Amino acid sequence: MEKYIKNYEIIIKKSKFISFLFEIKKLEDINKIINELKIEHKKATHICYAYKIDNNVKFYDDGEPSGTAGKPIYNIIEKKNLNNILIVVIRYFGGIKLGAGGLLRAYSNSASNLFK
């Protein structure tokens, strides 16, 4: 797997969130990284991500309620004014629903803690 720059792990109400920061040079690298993470974390409930490479931007919620995962991750990329970056946050559901606000905060915190 591509070597990540940094990773961070947090547990919120029994759900485990593992975030990864990658420097990306080519769009093709993104699918490769995501697929490798899916294999490595096959029991994960959600693998959400956001990236920005020049004018190419994407964020993905992977089954979480719309706008609660990928968008908050992307907002961290924008807030930090980053480029050529992929942030992936993997969630292992712990049995307690967090609600839309809780999810938004969890994914945002998971991504922003990569920069501390």
N, CA, C and O atoms as a Tinker XYZ file with bonds, in Angstrom:
   464  protein
     1  N      0.835000   -1.180000    0.000000    73     2
     2  CA     0.000000    0.000000    0.000000    64     1     3
     3  C      0.880000    1.243000    0.000000    63     2     4     5
     4  O      1.981000    1.247000    0.551000    81     3
     5  N      0.371000    2.293000   -0.628000    73     3     6
     6  CA     1.048000    3.585000   -0.576000    64     5     7
     7  C      1.297000    3.950000    0.878000    63     6     8     9
     8  O      0.454000    3.687000    1.736000    81     7
     9  N      2.407000    4.533000    1.156000    73     7    10
    10  CA     2.723000    4.937000    2.529000    64     9    11
    11  C      1.975000    6.217000    2.856000    63    10    12    13
    12  O      2.073000    7.217000    2.145000    81    11
    13  N      1.232000    6.164000    3.941000    73    11    14
    14  CA     0.532000    7.367000    4.369000    64    13    15
    15  C      1.501000    8.280000    5.112000    63    14    16    17
    16  O      2.501000    7.830000    5.672000    81    15
    17  N      1.181000    9.570000    5.104000    73    15    18
    18  CA     2.006000   10.553000    5.792000    64    17    19
    19  C      1.784000   10.446000    7.296000    63    18    20    21
    20  O      2.727000   10.509000    8.085000    81    19
    21  N      0.533000   10.285000    7.672000    73    19    22
    22  CA     0.188000   10.248000    9.082000    64    21    23
    23  C     -1.143000    9.531000    9.236000    63    22    24    25
    24  O     -1.958000    9.517000    8.314000    81    23
    25  N     -1.364000    8.933000   10.411000    73    23    26
    26  CA    -2.689000    8.400000   10.708000    64    25    27
    27  C     -3.050000    8.730000   12.143000    63    26    28    29
    28  O     -2.194000    9.082000   12.955000    81    27
    29  N     -4.332000    8.610000   12.436000    73    27    30
    30  CA    -4.868000    8.987000   13.745000    64    29    31
    31  C     -6.050000    8.076000   14.045000    63    30    32    33
    32  O     -6.798000    7.701000   13.142000    81    31
    33  N     -6.213000    7.725000   15.309000    73    31    34
    34  CA    -7.327000    6.855000   15.702000    64    33    35
    35  C     -8.042000    7.462000   16.904000    63    34    36    37
    36  O     -7.407000    7.964000   17.831000    81    35
    37  N     -9.376000    7.408000   16.872000    73    35    38
    38  CA   -10.188000    7.918000   17.972000    64    37    39
    39  C    -11.401000    7.007000   18.146000    63    38    40    41
    40  O    -11.902000    6.448000   17.170000    81    39
    41  N    -11.868000    6.859000   19.367000    73    39    42
    42  CA   -13.085000    6.095000   19.632000    64    41    43
    43  C    -14.127000    7.057000   20.180000    63    42    44    45
    44  O    -13.889000    7.769000   21.155000    81    43
    45  N    -15.288000    7.062000   19.531000    73    43    46
    46  CA   -16.399000    7.923000   19.930000    64    45    47
    47  C    -17.625000    7.034000   20.099000    63    46    48    49
    48  O    -18.096000    6.428000   19.136000    81    47
    49  N    -18.137000    6.959000   21.314000    73    47    50
    50  CA   -19.308000    6.136000   21.633000    64    49    51
    51  C    -19.180000    4.728000   21.040000    63    50    52    53
    52  O    -20.083000    4.236000   20.364000    81    51
    53  N    -18.066000    4.113000   21.306000    73    51    54
    54  CA   -17.755000    2.731000   20.907000    64    53    55
    55  C    -17.453000    2.545000   19.419000    63    54    56    57
    56  O    -17.059000    1.450000   19.019000    81    55
    57  N    -17.624000    3.580000   18.583000    73    55    58
    58  CA   -17.217000    3.488000   17.177000    64    57    59
    59  C    -15.762000    3.904000   17.061000    63    58    60    61
    60  O    -15.340000    4.903000   17.643000    81    59
    61  N    -14.997000    3.125000   16.303000    73    59    62
    62  CA   -13.588000    3.445000   16.078000    64    61    63
    63  C    -13.461000    4.162000   14.734000    63    62    64    65
    64  O    -13.960000    3.688000   13.714000    81    63
    65  N    -12.785000    5.311000   14.751000    73    63    66
    66  CA   -12.502000    6.086000   13.543000    64    65    67
    67  C    -10.992000    6.108000   13.348000    63    66    68    69
    68  O    -10.250000    6.555000   14.223000    81    67
    69  N    -10.545000    5.621000   12.195000    73    67    70
    70  CA    -9.117000    5.607000   11.869000    64    69    71
    71  C     -8.937000    6.475000   10.629000    63    70    72    73
    72  O     -9.526000    6.206000    9.582000    81    71
    73  N     -8.124000    7.507000   10.754000    73    71    74
    74  CA    -7.925000    8.411000    9.622000    64    73    75
    75  C     -6.503000    8.301000    9.088000    63    74    76    77
    76  O     -5.553000    8.042000    9.827000    81    75
    77  N     -6.389000    8.505000    7.784000    73    75    78
    78  CA    -5.113000    8.429000    7.077000    64    77    79
    79  C     -4.958000    9.639000    6.170000    63    78    80    81
    80  O     -5.923000   10.098000    5.558000    81    79
    81  N     -3.753000   10.142000    6.091000    73    79    82
    82  CA    -3.408000   11.262000    5.219000    64    81    83
    83  C     -2.392000   10.780000    4.191000    63    82    84    85
    84  O     -1.340000   10.245000    4.544000    81    83
    85  N     -2.717000   10.975000    2.924000    73    83    86
    86  CA    -1.828000   10.571000    1.833000    64    85    87
    87  C     -1.516000   11.769000    0.950000    63    86    88    89
    88  O     -2.379000   12.610000    0.698000    81    87
    89  N     -0.281000   11.836000    0.486000    73    87    90
    90  CA     0.060000   12.795000   -0.560000    64    89    91
    91  C     -0.143000   12.077000   -1.893000    63    90    92    93
    92  O      0.366000   10.974000   -2.093000    81    91
    93  N     -0.884000   12.702000   -2.798000    73    91    94
    94  CA    -1.265000   12.068000   -4.057000    64    93    95
    95  C     -0.696000   12.859000   -5.239000    63    94    96    97
    96  O     -0.801000   14.085000   -5.287000    81    95
    97  N     -0.105000   12.154000   -6.169000    73    95    98
    98  CA     0.427000   12.792000   -7.379000    64    97    99
    99  C     -0.507000   12.595000   -8.582000    63    98   100   101
   100  O     -0.634000   13.472000   -9.437000    81    99
   101  N     -1.168000   11.405000   -8.630000    73    99   102
   102  CA    -2.017000   11.063000   -9.782000    64   101   103
   103  C     -3.365000   10.553000   -9.296000    63   102   104   105
   104  O     -3.455000    9.898000   -8.257000    81   103
   105  N     -4.411000   10.859000  -10.056000    73   103   106
   106  CA    -5.758000   10.394000   -9.706000    64   105   107
   107  C     -5.827000    8.870000   -9.621000    63   106   108   109
   108  O     -6.576000    8.327000   -8.809000    81   107
   109  N     -5.053000    8.181000  -10.454000    73   107   110
   110  CA    -5.081000    6.712000  -10.468000    64   109   111
   111  C     -4.663000    6.123000   -9.116000    63   110   112   113
   112  O     -5.089000    5.027000   -8.752000    81   111
   113  N     -3.836000    6.851000   -8.385000    73   111   114
   114  CA    -3.362000    6.351000   -7.090000    64   113   115
   115  C     -4.498000    6.240000   -6.072000    63   114   116   117
   116  O     -4.445000    5.408000   -5.167000    81   115
   117  N     -5.520000    7.075000   -6.222000    73   115   118
   118  CA    -6.603000    7.111000   -5.238000    64   117   119
   119  C     -7.354000    5.790000   -5.184000    63   118   120   121
   120  O     -7.529000    5.225000   -4.104000    81   119
   121  N     -7.802000    5.285000   -6.338000    73   119   122
   122  CA    -8.529000    4.005000   -6.357000    64   121   123
   123  C     -7.687000    2.874000   -5.809000    63   122   124   125
   124  O     -8.193000    1.997000   -5.109000    81   123
   125  N     -6.411000    2.891000   -6.122000    73   123   126
   126  CA    -5.499000    1.858000   -5.619000    64   125   127
   127  C     -5.455000    1.898000   -4.088000    63   126   128   129
   128  O     -5.555000    0.860000   -3.433000    81   127
   129  N     -5.305000    3.081000   -3.530000    73   127   130
   130  CA    -5.238000    3.223000   -2.068000    64   129   131
   131  C     -6.553000    2.798000   -1.426000    63   130   132   133
   132  O     -6.554000    2.051000   -0.448000    81   131
   133  N     -7.673000    3.273000   -1.973000    73   131   134
   134  CA    -8.990000    2.935000   -1.413000    64   133   135
   135  C     -9.209000    1.429000   -1.453000    63   134   136   137
   136  O     -9.660000    0.841000   -0.471000    81   135
   137  N     -8.892000    0.804000   -2.581000    73   135   138
   138  CA    -9.072000   -0.650000   -2.697000    64   137   139
   139  C     -8.197000   -1.410000   -1.708000    63   138   140   141
   140  O     -8.636000   -2.405000   -1.133000    81   139
   141  N     -6.970000   -0.955000   -1.507000    73   139   142
   142  CA    -6.089000   -1.617000   -0.543000    64   141   143
   143  C     -6.624000   -1.451000    0.880000    63   142   144   145
   144  O     -6.561000   -2.385000    1.680000    81   143
   145  N     -7.151000   -0.266000    1.197000    73   143   146
   146  CA    -7.728000   -0.053000    2.525000    64   145   147
   147  C     -8.975000   -0.920000    2.731000    63   146   148   149
   148  O     -9.208000   -1.415000    3.834000    81   147
   149  N     -9.777000   -1.104000    1.672000    73   147   150
   150  CA   -10.960000   -1.967000    1.770000    64   149   151
   151  C    -10.565000   -3.404000    2.075000    63   150   152   153
   152  O    -11.250000   -4.091000    2.832000    81   151
   153  N     -9.474000   -3.854000    1.495000    73   151   154
   154  CA    -8.986000   -5.214000    1.756000    64   153   155
   155  C     -8.444000   -5.309000    3.181000    63   154   156   157
   156  O     -8.750000   -6.251000    3.912000    81   155
   157  N     -7.642000   -4.330000    3.560000    73   155   158
   158  CA    -7.019000   -4.336000    4.890000    64   157   159
   159  C     -8.051000   -4.178000    6.012000    63   158   160   161
   160  O     -7.877000   -4.723000    7.102000    81   159
   161  N     -9.117000   -3.438000    5.741000    73   159   162
   162  CA   -10.151000   -3.159000    6.747000    64   161   163
   163  C    -11.496000   -3.708000    6.277000    63   162   164   165
   164  O    -12.499000   -2.994000    6.275000    81   163
   165  N    -11.511000   -4.968000    5.883000    73   163   166
   166  CA   -12.721000   -5.542000    5.274000    64   165   167
   167  C    -13.912000   -5.599000    6.224000    63   166   168   169
   168  O    -15.050000   -5.712000    5.768000    81   167
   169  N    -13.678000   -5.523000    7.535000    73   167   170
   170  CA   -14.789000   -5.534000    8.487000    64   169   171
   171  C    -15.257000   -4.119000    8.864000    63   170   172   173
   172  O    -16.153000   -3.960000    9.693000    81   171
   173  N    -14.658000   -3.116000    8.262000    73   171   174
   174  CA   -15.066000   -1.731000    8.539000    64   173   175
   175  C    -16.476000   -1.505000    8.010000    63   174   176   177
   176  O    -16.884000   -2.088000    7.006000    81   175
   177  N    -17.205000   -0.653000    8.704000    73   175   178
   178  CA   -18.573000   -0.330000    8.306000    64   177   179
   179  C    -18.583000    0.687000    7.171000    63   178   180   181
   180  O    -19.370000    0.567000    6.232000    81   179
   181  N    -17.707000    1.692000    7.256000    73   179   182
   182  CA   -17.652000    2.759000    6.255000    64   181   183
   183  C    -16.198000    3.153000    6.003000    63   182   184   185
   184  O    -15.393000    3.233000    6.931000    81   183
   185  N    -15.880000    3.397000    4.735000    73   183   186
   186  CA   -14.575000    3.946000    4.358000    64   185   187
   187  C    -14.875000    5.218000    3.570000    63   186   188   189
   188  O    -15.158000    5.178000    2.373000    81   187
   189  N    -14.805000    6.341000    4.269000    73   187   190
   190  CA   -15.159000    7.640000    3.709000    64   189   191
   191  C    -13.885000    8.408000    3.383000    63   190   192   193
   192  O    -12.853000    8.221000    4.029000    81   191
   193  N    -13.967000    9.277000    2.370000    73   191   194
   194  CA   -12.756000    9.990000    1.986000    64   193   195
   195  C    -13.072000   11.288000    1.260000    63   194   196   197
   196  O    -14.205000   11.553000    0.859000    81   195
   197  N    -12.032000   12.077000    1.112000    73   195   198
   198  CA   -12.075000   13.288000    0.301000    64   197   199
   199  C    -10.679000   13.520000   -0.254000    63   198   200   201
   200  O     -9.676000   13.188000    0.379000    81   199
   201  N    -10.634000   14.097000   -1.451000    73   199   202
   202  CA    -9.338000   14.440000   -2.019000    64   201   203
   203  C     -9.425000   15.714000   -2.836000    63   202   204   205
   204  O    -10.493000   16.144000   -3.270000    81   203
   205  N     -8.253000   16.296000   -3.026000    73   203   206
   206  CA    -8.113000   17.450000   -3.909000    64   205   207
   207  C     -6.787000   17.334000   -4.620000    63   206   208   209
   208  O     -5.727000   17.304000   -3.996000    81   207
   209  N     -6.862000   17.270000   -5.941000    73   207   210
   210  CA    -5.674000   17.277000   -6.790000    64   209   211
   211  C     -5.940000   18.335000   -7.854000    63   210   212   213
   212  O     -6.714000   18.111000   -8.784000    81   211
   213  N     -5.296000   19.482000   -7.709000    73   211   214
   214  CA    -5.531000   20.630000   -8.580000    64   213   215
   215  C     -7.028000   20.956000   -8.608000    63   214   216   217
   216  O     -7.594000   21.314000   -7.575000    81   215
   217  N     -7.678000   20.837000   -9.772000    73   215   218
   218  CA    -9.109000   21.136000   -9.857000    64   217   219
   219  C     -9.986000   19.901000   -9.681000    63   218   220   221
   220  O    -11.209000   19.991000   -9.784000    81   219
   221  N     -9.377000   18.759000   -9.419000    73   219   222
   222  CA   -10.129000   17.519000   -9.210000    64   221   223
   223  C    -10.428000   17.360000   -7.727000    63   222   224   225
   224  O     -9.525000   17.235000   -6.899000    81   223
   225  N    -11.722000   17.370000   -7.414000    73   223   226
   226  CA   -12.177000   17.295000   -6.032000    64   225   227
   227  C    -13.252000   16.236000   -5.942000    63   226   228   229
   228  O    -14.110000   16.136000   -6.819000    81   227
   229  N    -13.210000   15.441000   -4.878000    73   227   230
   230  CA   -14.275000   14.471000   -4.637000    64   229   231
   231  C    -14.362000   14.205000   -3.152000    63   230   232   233
   232  O    -13.347000   14.189000   -2.455000    81   231
   233  N    -15.576000   13.996000   -2.667000    73   231   234
   234  CA   -15.782000   13.515000   -1.309000    64   233   235
   235  C    -16.858000   12.447000   -1.357000    63   234   236   237
   236  O    -17.792000   12.522000   -2.156000    81   235
   237  N    -16.717000   11.441000   -0.485000    73   235   238
   238  CA   -17.546000   10.243000   -0.555000    64   237   239
   239  C    -17.954000    9.812000    0.848000    63   238   240   241
   240  O    -17.112000    9.689000    1.738000    81   239
   241  N    -19.268000    9.581000    1.043000    73   239   242
   242  CA   -19.831000    9.240000    2.357000    64   241   243
   243  C    -19.907000    7.734000    2.636000    63   242   244   245
   244  O    -20.094000    7.346000    3.790000    81   243
   245  N    -19.773000    6.896000    1.646000    73   243   246
   246  CA   -19.814000    5.433000    1.790000    64   245   247
   247  C    -20.943000    4.942000    2.703000    63   246   248   249
   248  O    -20.709000    4.176000    3.638000    81   247
   249  N    -22.162000    5.390000    2.421000    73   247   250
   250  CA   -23.317000    4.869000    3.144000    64   249   251
   251  C    -23.701000    5.656000    4.391000    63   250   252   253
   252  O    -24.780000    5.437000    4.941000    81   251
   253  N    -22.853000    6.560000    4.847000    73   251   254
   254  CA   -23.240000    7.439000    5.945000    64   253   255
   255  C    -24.275000    8.427000    5.394000    63   254   256   257
   256  O    -24.321000    8.650000    4.184000    81   255
   257  N    -25.104000    9.022000    6.256000    73   255   258
   258  CA   -26.075000   10.003000    5.755000    64   257   259
   259  C    -25.374000   11.102000    4.941000    63   258   260   261
   260  O    -24.285000   11.551000    5.296000    81   259
   261  N    -26.003000   11.515000    3.871000    73   259   262
   262  CA   -25.417000   12.464000    2.936000    64   261   263
   263  C    -24.886000   13.715000    3.634000    63   262   264   265
   264  O    -25.591000   14.356000    4.413000    81   263
   265  N    -23.635000   14.046000    3.339000    73   263   266
   266  CA   -23.019000   15.253000    3.861000    64   265   267
   267  C    -22.423000   15.130000    5.251000    63   266   268   269
   268  O    -21.918000   16.117000    5.786000    81   267
   269  N    -22.465000   13.938000    5.857000    73   267   270
   270  CA   -21.970000   13.800000    7.237000    64   269   271
   271  C    -20.551000   13.245000    7.331000    63   270   272   273
   272  O    -19.978000   13.216000    8.420000    81   271
   273  N    -19.978000   12.809000    6.227000    73   271   274
   274  CA   -18.652000   12.180000    6.292000    64   273   275
   275  C    -17.676000   12.809000    5.289000    63   274   276   277
   276  O    -16.725000   13.481000    5.689000    81   275
   277  N    -17.905000   12.596000    4.013000    73   275   278
   278  CA   -16.981000   13.087000    2.990000    64   277   279
   279  C    -16.840000   14.594000    2.972000    63   278   280   281
   280  O    -15.730000   15.114000    2.855000    81   279
   281  N    -17.953000   15.303000    3.087000    73   279   282
   282  CA   -17.916000   16.775000    3.046000    64   281   283
   283  C    -17.139000   17.361000    4.222000    63   282   284   285
   284  O    -16.307000   18.241000    4.004000    81   283
   285  N    -17.371000   16.910000    5.472000    73   283   286
   286  CA   -16.544000   17.457000    6.561000    64   285   287
   287  C    -15.057000   17.135000    6.417000    63   286   288   289
   288  O    -14.207000   17.921000    6.838000    81   287
   289  N    -14.744000   15.994000    5.830000    73   287   290
   290  CA   -13.336000   15.657000    5.563000    64   289   291
   291  C    -12.779000   16.649000    4.543000    63   290   292   293
   292  O    -11.691000   17.196000    4.720000    81   291
   293  N    -13.547000   16.873000    3.470000    73   291   294
   294  CA   -13.108000   17.817000    2.436000    64   293   295
   295  C    -12.957000   19.231000    2.996000    63   294   296   297
   296  O    -12.042000   19.960000    2.611000    81   295
   297  N    -13.849000   19.613000    3.898000    73   295   298
   298  CA   -13.760000   20.957000    4.489000    64   297   299
   299  C    -12.432000   21.175000    5.206000    63   298   300   301
   300  O    -11.921000   22.295000    5.230000    81   299
   301  N    -11.868000   20.120000    5.791000    73   299   302
   302  CA   -10.556000   20.231000    6.438000    64   301   303
   303  C     -9.474000   20.486000    5.386000    63   302   304   305
   304  O     -8.578000   21.301000    5.602000    81   303
   305  N     -9.556000   19.795000    4.255000    73   303   306
   306  CA    -8.599000   20.012000    3.156000    64   305   307
   307  C     -8.652000   21.471000    2.716000    63   306   308   309
   308  O     -7.613000   22.104000    2.530000    81   307
   309  N     -9.862000   22.004000    2.549000    73   307   310
   310  CA   -10.032000   23.396000    2.121000    64   309   311
   311  C     -9.546000   24.366000    3.199000    63   310   312   313
   312  O     -8.849000   25.335000    2.901000    81   311
   313  N     -9.911000   24.103000    4.430000    73   311   314
   314  CA    -9.531000   24.982000    5.546000    64   313   315
   315  C     -8.017000   25.091000    5.664000    63   314   316   317
   316  O     -7.486000   26.159000    5.970000    81   315
   317  N     -7.323000   23.978000    5.420000    73   315   318
   318  CA    -5.859000   23.948000    5.504000    64   317   319
   319  C     -5.204000   24.380000    4.190000    63   318   320   321
   320  O     -3.979000   24.450000    4.092000    81   319
   321  N     -6.037000   24.670000    3.175000    73   319   322
   322  CA    -5.553000   25.102000    1.862000    64   321   323
   323  C     -4.559000   24.098000    1.262000    63   322   324   325
   324  O     -3.476000   24.469000    0.810000    81   323
   325  N     -4.955000   22.823000    1.270000    73   323   326
   326  CA    -4.089000   21.740000    0.810000    64   325   327
   327  C     -4.392000   21.360000   -0.632000    63   326   328   329
   328  O     -5.484000   21.612000   -1.141000    81   327
   329  N     -3.409000   20.751000   -1.276000    73   327   330
   330  CA    -3.564000   20.223000   -2.625000    64   329   331
   331  C     -2.770000   18.923000   -2.698000    63   330   332   333
   332  O     -1.848000   18.705000   -1.912000    81   331
   333  N     -3.134000   18.060000   -3.648000    73   331   334
   334  CA    -2.484000   16.748000   -3.803000    64   333   335
   335  C     -2.595000   15.940000   -2.522000    63   334   336   337
   336  O     -1.625000   15.335000   -2.066000    81   335
   337  N     -3.805000   15.940000   -1.943000    73   335   338
   338  CA    -4.041000   15.297000   -0.657000    64   337   339
   339  C     -5.265000   14.387000   -0.746000    63   338   340   341
   340  O     -6.271000   14.727000   -1.368000    81   339
   341  N     -5.151000   13.236000   -0.113000    73   339   342
   342  CA    -6.269000   12.318000    0.095000    64   341   343
   343  C     -6.351000   12.059000    1.593000    63   342   344   345
   344  O     -5.360000   11.697000    2.227000    81   343
   345  N     -7.547000   12.250000    2.154000    73   343   346
   346  CA    -7.796000   11.887000    3.548000    64   345   347
   347  C     -8.869000   10.814000    3.555000    63   346   348   349
   348  O     -9.936000   10.985000    2.966000    81   347
   349  N     -8.583000    9.710000    4.224000    73   347   350
   350  CA    -9.513000    8.593000    4.347000    64   349   351
   351  C     -9.813000    8.405000    5.833000    63   350   352   353
   352  O     -8.907000    8.379000    6.666000    81   351
   353  N    -11.112000    8.273000    6.150000    73   351   354
   354  CA   -11.504000    7.969000    7.525000    64   353   355
   355  C    -12.320000    6.683000    7.498000    63   354   356   357
   356  O    -13.357000    6.603000    6.839000    81   355
   357  N    -11.842000    5.691000    8.213000    73   355   358
   358  CA   -12.479000    4.378000    8.280000    64   357   359
   359  C    -13.248000    4.295000    9.589000    63   358   360   361
   360  O    -12.723000    4.630000   10.651000    81   359
   361  N    -14.507000    3.843000    9.505000    73   359   362
   362  CA   -15.316000    3.715000   10.719000    64   361   363
   363  C    -15.695000    2.260000   10.952000    63   362   364   365
   364  O    -16.186000    1.570000   10.058000    81   363
   365  N    -15.454000    1.819000   12.177000    73   363   366
   366  CA   -15.968000    0.546000   12.671000    64   365   367
   367  C    -17.108000    0.894000   13.613000    63   366   368   369
   368  O    -16.876000    1.446000   14.689000    81   367
   369  N    -18.335000    0.579000   13.222000    73   367   370
   370  CA   -19.522000    0.940000   14.001000    64   369   371
   371  C    -19.514000    0.216000   15.339000    63   370   372   373
   372  O    -19.298000   -0.994000   15.404000    81   371
   373  N    -19.756000    0.982000   16.416000    73   371   374
   374  CA   -19.702000    0.423000   17.758000    64   373   375
   375  C    -21.045000    0.104000   18.370000    63   374   376   377
   376  O    -21.112000   -0.297000   19.532000    81   375
   377  N    -22.138000    0.276000   17.603000    73   375   378
   378  CA   -23.453000   -0.086000   18.114000    64   377   379
   379  C    -24.286000    1.081000   18.610000    63   378   380   381
   380  O    -25.465000    0.905000   18.917000    81   379
   381  N    -23.706000    2.259000   18.696000    73   379   382
   382  CA   -24.444000    3.439000   19.144000    64   381   383
   383  C    -24.497000    4.447000   18.004000    63   382   384   385
   384  O    -23.461000    4.898000   17.515000    81   383
   385  N    -25.711000    4.799000   17.582000    73   383   386
   386  CA   -25.857000    5.788000   16.513000    64   385   387
   387  C    -25.447000    7.160000   17.030000    63   386   388   389
   388  O    -25.780000    7.537000   18.153000    81   387
   389  N    -24.719000    7.901000   16.197000    73   387   390
   390  CA   -24.205000    9.202000   16.600000    64   389   391
   391  C    -25.093000   10.356000   16.146000    63   390   392   393
   392  O    -24.945000   11.474000   16.639000    81   391
   393  N    -26.010000   10.104000   15.220000    73   391   394
   394  CA   -26.816000   11.181000   14.657000    64   393   395
   395  C    -26.007000   11.982000   13.660000    63   394   396   397
   396  O    -24.781000   11.882000   13.616000    81   395
   397  N    -26.699000   12.779000   12.858000    73   395   398
   398  CA   -26.029000   13.536000   11.800000    64   397   399
   399  C    -24.976000   14.491000   12.368000    63   398   400   401
   400  O    -23.859000   14.550000   11.855000    81   399
   401  N    -25.316000   15.229000   13.412000    73   399   402
   402  CA   -24.355000   16.162000   14.004000    64   401   403
   403  C    -23.164000   15.452000   14.602000    63   402   404   405
   404  O    -22.030000   15.912000   14.469000    81   403
   405  N    -23.411000   14.337000   15.258000    73   403   406
   406  CA   -22.330000   13.556000   15.849000    64   405   407
   407  C    -21.392000   12.986000   14.797000    63   406   408   409
   408  O    -20.174000   12.974000   14.979000    81   407
   409  N    -21.967000   12.512000   13.694000    73   407   410
   410  CA   -21.143000   11.989000   12.600000    64   409   411
   411  C    -20.298000   13.093000   11.990000    63   410   412   413
   412  O    -19.103000   12.919000   11.752000    81   411
   413  N    -20.929000   14.227000   11.740000    73   411   414
   414  CA   -20.221000   15.360000   11.144000    64   413   415
   415  C    -19.024000   15.744000   12.019000    63   414   416   417
   416  O    -17.920000   15.937000   11.510000    81   415
   417  N    -19.239000   15.852000   13.322000    73   415   418
   418  CA   -18.152000   16.196000   14.243000    64   417   419
   419  C    -17.089000   15.095000   14.285000    63   418   420   421
   420  O    -15.894000   15.388000   14.318000    81   419
   421  N    -17.518000   13.839000   14.285000    73   419   422
   422  CA   -16.569000   12.720000   14.361000    64   421   423
   423  C    -15.651000   12.684000   13.138000    63   422   424   425
   424  O    -14.437000   12.537000   13.278000    81   423
   425  N    -16.227000   12.817000   11.941000    73   423   426
   426  CA   -15.407000   12.776000   10.725000    64   425   427
   427  C    -14.535000   14.015000   10.620000    63   426   428   429
   428  O    -13.378000   13.921000   10.209000    81   427
   429  N    -15.065000   15.170000   10.981000    73   427   430
   430  CA   -14.285000   16.401000   10.950000    64   429   431
   431  C    -13.123000   16.331000   11.927000    63   430   432   433
   432  O    -11.997000   16.681000   11.572000    81   431
   433  N    -13.378000   15.879000   13.164000    73   431   434
   434  CA   -12.315000   15.748000   14.161000    64   433   435
   435  C    -11.272000   14.727000   13.742000    63   434   436   437
   436  O    -10.075000   14.938000   13.939000    81   435
   437  N    -11.723000   13.619000   13.163000    73   435   438
   438  CA   -10.785000   12.581000   12.717000    64   437   439
   439  C     -9.832000   13.129000   11.664000    63   438   440   441
   440  O     -8.635000   12.843000   11.691000    81   439
   441  N    -10.368000   13.920000   10.735000    73   439   442
   442  CA    -9.534000   14.507000    9.683000    64   441   443
   443  C     -8.645000   15.614000   10.240000    63   442   444   445
   444  O     -7.457000   15.655000    9.921000    81   443
   445  N     -9.179000   16.501000   11.053000    73   443   446
   446  CA    -8.391000   17.633000   11.545000    64   445   447
   447  C     -7.277000   17.191000   12.504000    63   446   448   449
   448  O     -6.233000   17.839000   12.572000    81   447
   449  N     -7.486000   16.110000   13.235000    73   447   450
   450  CA    -6.458000   15.620000   14.143000    64   449   451
   451  C     -5.229000   15.080000   13.429000    63   450   452   453
   452  O     -4.195000   14.862000   14.061000    81   451
   453  N     -5.323000   14.863000   12.132000    73   451   454
   454  CA    -4.141000   14.470000   11.354000    64   453   455
   455  C     -3.118000   15.601000   11.301000    63   454   456   457
   456  O     -1.953000   15.362000   10.985000    81   455
   457  N     -3.533000   16.812000   11.603000    73   455   458
   458  CA    -2.654000   17.972000   11.473000    64   457   459
   459  C     -2.203000   18.526000   12.818000    63   458   460   461
   460  O     -1.729000   19.659000   12.900000    81   459
   461  N     -2.349000   17.736000   13.862000    73   459   462
   462  CA    -1.909000   18.178000   15.194000    64   461   463
   463  C     -0.601000   17.539000   15.560000    63   462   464
   464  O     -0.073000   17.790000   16.643000    81   463
